Amino acid sequence: MRLLFTFIVLCTIHLAHAQNYLLPLWKDEVPNQLKTKEKESRDTTDAVRIGYVQNPTIEVYLPGKSHATGQAVVICPGGGYSILAYDKEGTDIAKLLNGQGIAGIVLKYRLPKSQSNIVPHQSALMDAQQAMKLVRANATQWNIDPGNVGVIGFSAGGHLASTLGTHFDDESRPDFMALIYPVISMDTGITHMGSRRNLIGENPSEELVKLYSNELQVQSNTPPAFILHTMDDGAVPVENSLRFYEALRKEQIPTEMHLYPIGGHGFGLAIGRGHLASWPDRLIEWLQNLE
């Protein structure tokens, strides 16, 4: 009983010293955006789902200074480029990272199906690139090492994370990327068609298909990767991860991949899902041992 009391007290002290911030992603006008009457939606019926994002933000979860490792991860929730699974693949992940002394930054990014986009396929990547720059710009204030800032993405958020990891300038390159049941390719044979349609439209050009097929965009300066998928994923075929792994291997990019035989899609932290629930441990081990 005394041990339990001590644990609760320590957790309370840690939480008291942790800090959270909600910041607009763009200081002035949001680029690639039209003024419309469209409004952002938030469904909290059984989970937090956000749609039609109008004002992209980052929600910053910082561990207490005495607990911080200096590492930070920008988190891209999934949702088929239609909605954002904001808690399950966003804030829940940030809290997990905080428990390990890692800053978790949840990105509320614009979705291409919104009518407020000028060029629909550009907005999400713009927001992800800006998030990386904003985190590094605040590194000193947030007790973060600007050379140890990465990205994690789930499903379509995994596509965004892998796009960030293969389409970047010097200021927005992530130092590492973690991709959880990610959409990688726009190849109709293996892609998630809903994500593809929402991102690049019903009849995209071959150039656009190639641009966002990230297995074709890997270069020698692509950051190290952690990939996780299940073999029975009926929504996003495991071939997405397999092709990306092969492309990374050819460029000799340090990569760790975990394939689970069963588990389906969209499991988040997989709490109560048996062996699959151990995947966050594999992620934390990888993060702690990055060079």
Buried (B, 14 or more C-beta within 10 A) or exposed (E): EEEEEEEEEEEEEBEEBBBEBEEEBBEEEBEBBEEEEBEBEEEEEEEBBBBBBBEBBBBBBBBBEEBBBBBBBBBBBBBBBBBBBBBBBBBBBBBBBBBBBBBBBBBBBBBBBBEBBEEBBBBBBBBBBBBBBBBBEBBEEBBBBBEBBBBBBBBBBBBBBBBBBBBBEEEBBBBBBBBBBBBBBBBEEBBBEBBBBBBBEEEBEEEBBEBBBBBBBBEEEBBBBBBBBBEEBEBBBBBBBBBBBEBBEEEEBEBBBBBBEEBBBBBBBBEEBEEBBEBBEEBBEBBEEBE
